[in-house]
Amino acid sequence: MKQSVLIASVLGGGIALGAVGVAGIQAMKSSKPETAVVASAPLAQASAPAIQALAPSAASSTLAQPAPQASTPVAAAAPKPAPKPVHATHARILGVTPIREAGTEPKQVCHQEQVVHQAPVQDQNRIAGSVIGGVVGGLLGNQVGGGNGKKAATVIGALAGGYAGNQVQEGMQQRDQVTGTRTICNTEETKTEKIVGYNVRYSLDGKTGTVRMDEKPKGKTLPAKDGKLLI
């Protein structure tokens, strides 16, 4: 329907313009101005209704056109998630410092000492000294006097010699000493220093830190995951 109205409007306008052009040409060729005016007047009158008829059609076609629709706003694209950071799987060890703890503990201290003691006695009753002394004393007593006096002197000499021999042997036994050594021990409090741990300085993902460990790390790295040490 809209296309028909539009076509009719264009045709009507073309006819009117054609009629006006023809009338003008005829007026210029004609030697009689009155005849040209009279002839063009009916054409103008005939074209007027057509123009009037076309005007509403053009207006209606203009009104019939749909109003431009507002553009639908395009939703903004969602921002892309930030890339997940990549962490190192191992931390590099920069230094290891032992942690020392001072204290005291009992300790047995021993040393050797020289001692002198009496030699073991073989003849506890000193019989040998008594016998030898008695024999010597009897011989000496037998040299004194004669008869019964000689016998008495022999007995007395033997008794005196036996006692003297016993004392002499006792003195010899007491002076018979030997030298030796013995171990003497006592308990003393001594100062001690022991290692109770290690401070380990490391580098991980461009950052440095320090961690305490009970044992000294082996190697030059420590295992890590997601930016943290696995110890």
C-alpha positions as CSV (number, residue, x, y, z in Angstrom):
1,M,0.0,0.0,0.0
2,K,2.8,2.5,0.9
3,Q,4.7,1.7,-2.3
4,S,1.5,2.3,-4.4
5,V,0.9,5.7,-2.8
6,L,4.5,6.6,-3.3
7,I,4.5,5.6,-7.0
8,A,1.3,7.5,-7.6
9,S,2.8,10.6,-6.0
10,V,5.9,10.4,-8.2
11,L,3.8,9.9,-11.4
12,G,1.5,12.8,-10.5
13,G,4.4,15.1,-9.9
14,G,6.0,14.1,-13.1
15,I,2.8,14.7,-15.1
16,A,2.4,18.2,-13.5
17,L,5.9,19.2,-14.3
18,G,5.6,17.9,-17.9
19,A,2.4,19.9,-18.4
20,V,4.1,23.0,-17.1
21,G,7.0,22.5,-19.4
22,V,4.9,21.9,-22.4
23,A,2.9,25.0,-21.7
24,G,6.0,27.1,-21.5
25,I,7.4,25.8,-24.7
26,Q,4.2,26.5,-26.5
27,A,4.1,30.0,-25.1
28,M,7.6,30.8,-26.4
29,K,6.8,29.4,-29.9
30,S,3.4,31.0,-30.3
31,S,3.2,34.4,-31.9
32,K,-0.1,35.1,-30.1
33,P,0.4,35.7,-26.4
34,E,-3.2,35.6,-25.6
35,T,-3.6,32.1,-27.1
36,A,-0.6,30.8,-25.2
37,V,-1.9,32.1,-21.9
38,V,-5.4,30.8,-22.7
39,A,-4.0,27.4,-23.7
40,S,-1.7,27.2,-20.7
41,A,-4.4,28.1,-18.3
42,P,-6.5,25.0,-18.8
43,L,-3.3,22.9,-18.4
44,A,-2.5,24.7,-15.2
45,Q,-6.0,24.3,-14.0
46,A,-5.9,20.6,-14.9
47,S,-2.6,20.0,-13.1
48,A,-3.7,21.8,-10.0
49,P,-6.1,19.1,-8.8
50,A,-3.4,16.5,-9.5
51,I,-0.8,18.4,-7.4
52,Q,-3.4,18.8,-4.7
53,A,-4.2,15.1,-4.9
54,L,-0.6,14.2,-4.7
55,A,0.2,16.5,-1.7
56,P,-1.8,14.5,0.8
57,S,-0.4,11.3,-0.6
58,A,3.2,12.6,0.0
59,A,2.2,13.8,3.4
60,S,0.6,10.5,4.2
61,S,3.7,8.6,2.9
62,T,5.8,10.8,5.1
63,L,3.6,10.2,8.1
64,A,3.4,6.5,7.3
65,Q,7.2,6.0,7.6
66,P,8.0,4.5,11.0
67,A,9.9,6.6,13.5
68,P,13.5,5.6,13.9
69,Q,13.9,3.3,16.9
70,A,16.4,4.1,19.6
71,S,19.6,2.1,19.4
72,T,19.8,-0.7,22.0
73,P,22.8,-0.1,24.2
74,V,25.4,-2.8,23.8
75,A,26.5,-4.4,27.1
76,A,30.1,-3.8,28.0
77,A,32.3,-6.8,27.7
78,A,33.2,-8.4,31.0
79,P,36.9,-7.7,32.0
80,K,39.2,-10.7,31.5
81,P,40.3,-12.3,34.7
82,A,43.9,-11.5,35.8
83,P,46.4,-14.2,34.9
84,K,47.2,-16.6,37.7
85,P,50.7,-15.8,39.1
86,V,53.4,-18.3,38.4
87,H,55.3,-19.4,41.6
88,A,58.7,-21.1,41.8
89,T,58.8,-24.7,42.9
90,H,62.0,-24.2,44.9
91,A,63.5,-21.5,47.1
92,R,67.2,-20.7,46.8
93,I,69.1,-20.9,50.1
94,L,71.2,-17.7,50.7
95,G,72.7,-18.6,54.1
96,V,72.6,-21.0,57.1
97,T,73.4,-19.8,60.7
98,P,73.4,-22.3,63.6
99,I,71.5,-21.4,66.7
100,R,73.6,-22.2,69.8
101,E,72.4,-22.5,73.4
102,A,74.8,-22.3,76.4
103,G,74.3,-24.3,79.6
104,T,76.0,-26.5,82.2
105,E,76.1,-30.2,82.8
106,P,77.7,-32.5,85.4
107,K,80.9,-34.2,84.2
108,Q,83.1,-36.7,85.9
109,V,86.7,-35.6,86.0
110,C,89.5,-38.2,86.8
111,H,93.2,-37.9,87.4
112,Q,96.1,-40.2,88.4
113,E,97.8,-39.7,91.8
114,Q,101.0,-41.3,93.0
115,V,100.8,-43.1,96.4
116,V,103.2,-44.9,98.7
117,H,102.1,-47.9,100.7
118,Q,103.7,-50.8,102.7
119,A,104.7,-53.8,100.7
120,P,102.7,-57.0,101.4
121,V,104.0,-58.9,104.5
122,Q,104.9,-62.5,103.9
123,D,105.6,-63.4,107.6
124,Q,103.0,-61.7,109.7
125,N,104.3,-63.2,113.0
126,R,107.9,-62.5,112.2
127,I,109.0,-66.0,113.0
128,A,112.1,-65.9,110.9
129,G,113.4,-62.9,112.8
130,S,112.7,-64.5,116.1
131,V,114.4,-67.8,115.2
132,I,117.5,-66.1,113.7
133,G,117.8,-63.7,116.6
134,G,117.4,-66.6,119.1
135,V,120.2,-68.6,117.4
136,V,122.5,-65.7,117.3
137,G,121.7,-64.7,121.0
138,G,122.2,-68.3,122.2
139,L,125.6,-68.6,120.5
140,L,126.7,-65.3,122.1
141,G,125.4,-66.4,125.5
142,N,127.2,-69.7,125.3
143,Q,130.5,-67.8,125.0
144,V,130.0,-66.3,128.5
145,G,131.0,-68.2,131.7
146,G,131.2,-71.8,132.2
147,G,129.3,-74.7,133.7
148,N,125.8,-74.0,134.8
149,G,126.4,-70.3,134.2
150,K,127.2,-71.0,130.7
151,K,123.9,-72.8,130.2
152,A,122.0,-69.9,131.8
153,A,123.8,-67.5,129.6
154,T,122.9,-69.5,126.5
155,V,119.2,-69.5,127.4
156,I,119.2,-65.9,128.2
157,G,121.1,-65.1,125.0
158,A,118.7,-67.1,122.9
159,L,115.6,-65.4,124.4
160,A,117.2,-62.0,124.0
161,G,118.3,-62.8,120.5
162,G,114.8,-64.1,119.5
163,Y,113.1,-60.9,120.7
164,A,115.7,-58.7,119.1
165,G,115.3,-60.6,115.8
166,N,111.5,-60.2,116.0
167,Q,111.8,-56.4,116.4
168,V,114.4,-56.1,113.7
169,Q,112.1,-58.0,111.2
170,E,109.2,-55.8,112.2
171,G,111.2,-52.7,111.5
172,M,112.3,-54.0,108.1
173,Q,108.7,-54.9,107.2
174,Q,107.5,-51.4,108.0
175,R,110.2,-49.8,106.0
176,D,109.5,-52.1,103.0
177,Q,107.3,-49.7,101.0
178,V,106.3,-49.7,97.3
179,T,105.2,-46.7,95.2
180,G,102.1,-46.9,92.9
181,T,99.4,-44.8,91.3
182,R,95.6,-44.6,91.8
183,T,92.8,-43.0,89.9
184,I,90.9,-40.3,91.7
185,C,87.6,-39.0,90.2
186,N,85.2,-36.3,91.2
187,T,82.1,-34.6,89.6
188,E,82.3,-31.0,88.3
189,E,79.9,-28.7,86.5
190,T,81.2,-27.8,83.1
191,K,80.0,-25.2,80.6
192,T,78.5,-26.6,77.4
193,E,77.2,-25.1,74.1
194,K,75.0,-27.1,71.9
195,I,73.2,-26.4,68.5
196,V,69.4,-26.4,68.9
197,G,68.5,-25.3,65.3
198,Y,69.4,-23.4,62.2
199,N,68.3,-20.0,60.8
200,V,67.9,-20.5,57.1
201,R,67.8,-17.3,54.9
202,Y,66.2,-17.9,51.4
203,S,64.9,-16.2,48.3
204,L,61.5,-17.1,46.7
205,D,59.7,-15.3,43.9
206,G,62.0,-12.3,44.2
207,K,61.5,-12.0,48.0
208,T,63.8,-12.9,50.8
209,G,62.9,-14.5,54.2
210,T,64.2,-16.5,57.1
211,V,62.9,-19.7,58.5
212,R,64.1,-21.8,61.6
213,M,64.8,-25.4,61.0
214,D,65.7,-28.2,63.5
215,E,68.2,-29.8,61.1
216,K,70.7,-28.3,58.7
217,P,69.3,-28.3,55.2
218,K,70.9,-30.5,52.6
219,G,71.6,-29.0,49.2
220,K,71.1,-25.4,48.0
221,T,67.3,-25.2,47.6
222,L,64.1,-25.8,49.6
223,P,60.9,-27.1,48.1
224,A,58.0,-24.6,47.7
225,K,54.4,-24.4,46.4
226,D,52.1,-21.4,45.8
227,G,54.7,-19.0,47.2
228,K,55.2,-21.0,50.5
229,L,57.9,-23.3,51.7
230,L,57.1,-27.0,52.1
231,I,58.9,-27.7,55.3
